[in-house]
Every structure is written in structure tokens, then in C-alpha cells.
Amino acid sequence: MSFFSRKPKGNPAASPVRARFGVTVAERLDANPAVTRVATDTAQIYYQHEFLTPQQCDGLMAMIDSNRRPSTLLSDRPDYGFRTSESCDMNRWSADVQPIDESIADLLGIAPEQGETMQGQRYAPGQLFRAHHDYFHETENYWEKVKVHGGQRTWTAMIYLNDVPEGGATWFPQVGIRVAPKRGLLLAWNNMKLDGTPNELTLHEGMPVVEGVKYVITKWFREGNWVH
């Protein structure tokens, strides 16, 4: 299950632990010549073309097609038209998934144990994911559960597995960027501000697919270990 909430609440305290990931991951990505930083001061957002090979993308799409189920939300106010895609939890220890899973962690310089299970998503025409944050809102009822399983989310990494003829862009309305799906493209962003508090400006939307089918994989990282 994926955890999302739409409305930021309260004023969480600064976190040196979360802030450290904003520094160390950015330093690692800035030093990687294959990675480009998006030109914005409002959030830490990066991308890398051709992070996965076409063969890897094809294999992951086949896994998603074989194991997909309706996507879910964990929220105090569930809205069943809010996220209409299908999802698939990837077996992180399988021979086809583990190298990809660990390569994402290595790219960011975050321990694999801090990464959640990689999730695949499939969007048919008309399907979408409305504007949301990936970080957890600490005033929501689910916080007591998630904080003991690695705590707050820090970085998100998303990889597009195919080109989409029309629609399906990832839109950050408050940052002012839209990223069109492109086969093998990795997009990564820090869900926190530099002081370790949630960055409300990372609000983003999976826009409706107009033509074709969109496949992506998403990897979320926590401030502590998610795998024990």
C-alpha cells in the first residue's frame, strides 16, 4: 500500500537526520556527470536519461502486467477517484529486480535498507494520480504506524519504463515543471527542505494518460531503515 495525503498540516520541527540526506544525496548527484539538476531553488529535483536499458524496462513492464492490482491510498479521508492507476509490488530479492533496486540506492548514496519495496504503476487512458505529496503528514492517524518502520520519507526516485504518445506527465505545479514520460528516464527529488522539514512545494501530480499506456516504477526512501 502507498501512503499519501493531500493537505499539509502543522509545523513539524527541523530534523538534522533528514537534513543530512539533502546534503549528501545532492553532493553525490551533483558529482555524477550523467545526472542533471533541474534549475529551481524551490526543491531538489534531478534526472538521468537512459538509467535503465530497454530490456530492463520491458522486463519490469511484464512484471507489472502480470501482478497489477488497483492502486491504494492510506489517508484519513480516502478519495477513491484520487488515484486510479494499477500497482504492483516488486520482489526486491528477485534476480531481475534486486540489481535495479540496488542501483537506484547506489545512485542516491542511500543504504538499500532505507528503501521501501519498489512499486510499479500502470496508467491506462484516463487514469491519473491527483496532486499529492510523497512525504507523510505527522498529524495523520497513519503516522504512529509508519514512524516505527523507518520514519519519514526523504527522497523519491521514479523511472519511466516507456514513451507515452500523449498525456501522463509528472507535474510539479508549485515548482513549475512537467516531465513527460520517456523510456528509461529517472526522476528523483527530495521531499524535504534543507532543514529536514517537509517541502510543500514538492506537490506533484500524475496527469491523465490521453493515448497509450504509461508504466513507471517508484522507489521511496525513509530516514531510517525500512528493512530490518
MIVEX-183644 format. One line per field, with one value per residue (C-alpha): residue number from 1; y, x, z. Coordinates in steps of 0.02 Angstrom, whole numbers, always signed. Each point is the difference from the previous one (the first is absolute). Example, Ala and Ser with C-alpha at 12.3 -4.5 7.8 and 13.67 -1.06 7.14 Angstrom:
// residues 2
k <- [1/2]
v <- [-225/+172]
u <- [+615/+69]
w <- [+390/-33]
END
This chain:
// residues 228
k <- [1/2/3/4/5/6/7/8/9/10/11/12/13/14/15/16/17/18/19/20/21/22/23/24/25/26/27/28/29/30/31/32/33/34/35/36/37/38/39/40/41/42/43/44/45/46/47/48/49/50/51/52/53/54/55/56/57/58/59/60/61/62/63/64/65/66/67/68/69/70/71/72/73/74/75/76/77/78/79/80/81/82/83/84/85/86/87/88/89/90/91/92/93/94/95/96/97/98/99/100/101/102/103/104/105/106/107/108/109/110/111/112/113/114/115/116/117/118/119/120/121/122/123/124/125/126/127/128/129/130/131/132/133/134/135/136/137/138/139/140/141/142/143/144/145/146/147/148/149/150/151/152/153/154/155/156/157/158/159/160/161/162/163/164/165/166/167/168/169/170/171/172/173/174/175/176/177/178/179/180/181/182/183/184/185/186/187/188/189/190/191/192/193/194/195/196/197/198/199/200/201/202/203/204/205/206/207/208/209/210/211/212/213/214/215/216/217/218/219/220/221/222/223/224/225/226/227/228]
v <- [+0/+176/+141/+171/+153/+155/+139/+50/+26/+67/+61/-147/+37/+6/-167/-12/-181/+41/+157/-104/-96/+165/+34/-171/-54/+167/-6/-174/+44/+165/-95/-124/+61/-104/+90/+173/+111/+91/+188/+49/+64/-64/-187/-122/-89/-100/-111/-124/-62/-185/-57/-166/-96/-40/-183/+45/+111/-140/-124/+116/+40/-185/-20/+142/-74/-170/+62/+163/+45/+160/+133/+46/+146/+11/+157/+59/+64/-128/+57/-146/+107/+78/-137/-107/-94/-180/-49/-145/-30/-63/-142/+90/-163/-70/-15/+123/+131/+3/+72/+141/+31/+12/+106/+133/+0/+11/+146/+99/-64/-63/-170/-128/-41/+173/-29/-59/-139/+62/+23/-9/+100/-15/+141/-38/+141/+115/-64/+122/+41/+168/+127/-70/-3/-155/+45/-50/+127/-26/+53/-141/-157/-109/+91/-105/-155/+63/+90/-166/-74/+119/+163/+143/-14/+97/-28/-69/-80/-34/-82/+6/-168/+55/+149/+58/+75/+129/+47/-81/+136/+21/+178/+102/+149/+102/-26/+29/-155/-143/-157/-102/-189/-58/-178/-27/+177/+11/+146/+25/+132/+40/+7/+103/+178/+27/+10/-171/+60/-52/+101/+45/+55/-181/-19/-98/-83/-147/+81/-101/-110/+53/-127/-159/-82/+71/-113/+64/-68/+100/-20/+95/+18/+25/+93/-165/-182/-67/-175/-80]
u <- [+0/+58/-19/-50/-89/-55/+2/+151/-41/+94/+179/+120/+165/+162/+91/+190/-16/-113/+99/+158/-78/-33/+187/+76/-116/+15/+189/+1/-119/+87/+163/-77/+24/-148/-119/-77/-73/-161/+27/-109/+35/-163/+40/+143/-51/+116/-15/+104/-36/+13/+23/-77/+27/-146/+15/-14/-151/-85/+29/-72/-153/-33/+8/-123/-121/+8/-26/-96/-141/-98/+112/-38/+16/+23/-89/-120/-110/+12/-60/-19/+11/+162/+117/-71/+153/+50/+153/+117/+120/+167/+92/+160/+97/-43/+143/-82/-46/+141/+135/-117/-59/+178/+58/-128/+62/+180/-41/-67/+128/-135/+12/-113/-76/-77/-97/-178/-56/+12/-172/-54/-147/-103/-110/-124/-84/-93/+89/+91/+69/-61/+115/+78/+158/+106/+51/-104/-104/+38/-174/-84/-51/+117/+155/+10/+16/+122/+117/+55/+37/+134/-87/-19/+31/+147/+36/-109/+68/-115/+45/-107/-1/-74/-40/-181/-75/-103/-28/+67/+124/+60/-47/+71/-121/+84/+174/-60/+66/-80/+96/-64/+21/+155/+63/+140/-7/+29/-72/+50/-46/+20/-167/+79/+66/+182/-43/-83/-180/-125/+9/-179/+61/+35/-187/-12/-129/-1/-100/-130/+61/-85/+72/+98/+41/+125/+114/+111/+92/+15/+122/-25/+137/-22/+104/+32/+5/-158/+74/+51]
w <- [+0/-35/+125/-59/+66/-91/+129/+104/+184/+148/+9/+21/+85/-97/-11/-12/-56/-146/-39/-19/-146/-88/+6/-30/-140/-89/+11/-75/-141/-38/-21/-123/-180/-60/+117/-27/+134/-42/+5/+148/+175/+72/+2/-32/-160/-115/-154/-98/-176/-42/+179/-49/-161/-116/+52/+184/-37/-97/+142/+131/-107/-18/+189/+24/-127/+85/+179/-9/+118/+32/+77/+181/+120/+186/+59/+133/-142/-142/-171/-117/-156/+58/-61/-140/-62/+31/+104/+27/+145/-65/+87/+50/+17/-173/-125/-120/+130/+128/-116/-53/+177/+65/-147/+47/+180/-62/-115/+148/+125/+119/+84/-86/+170/+5/-160/-2/-115/-178/-75/-181/-65/-159/-66/-139/-97/+120/+156/+113/+172/+60/+84/+157/+107/+22/+177/+150/+95/+183/+57/-97/+92/-104/+68/+158/-107/-132/+119/+76/-172/-58/+38/-123/-185/-66/-185/-139/-159/-147/-165/-157/-89/-166/-110/+6/-159/+94/+182/+157/+48/+179/+45/+144/-6/+136/-72/-177/-89/-96/-43/-146/+10/-92/-3/+126/+72/+189/+97/+183/+127/+184/+90/+139/+12/+43/+185/-6/+8/-135/-159/-47/-171/-49/-32/-162/-111/-118/-139/-95/-141/-162/-122/+34/+166/+126/+103/+140/+151/+161/+144/+163/+130/+188/+129/+90/-49/-80/-19/+165]
END
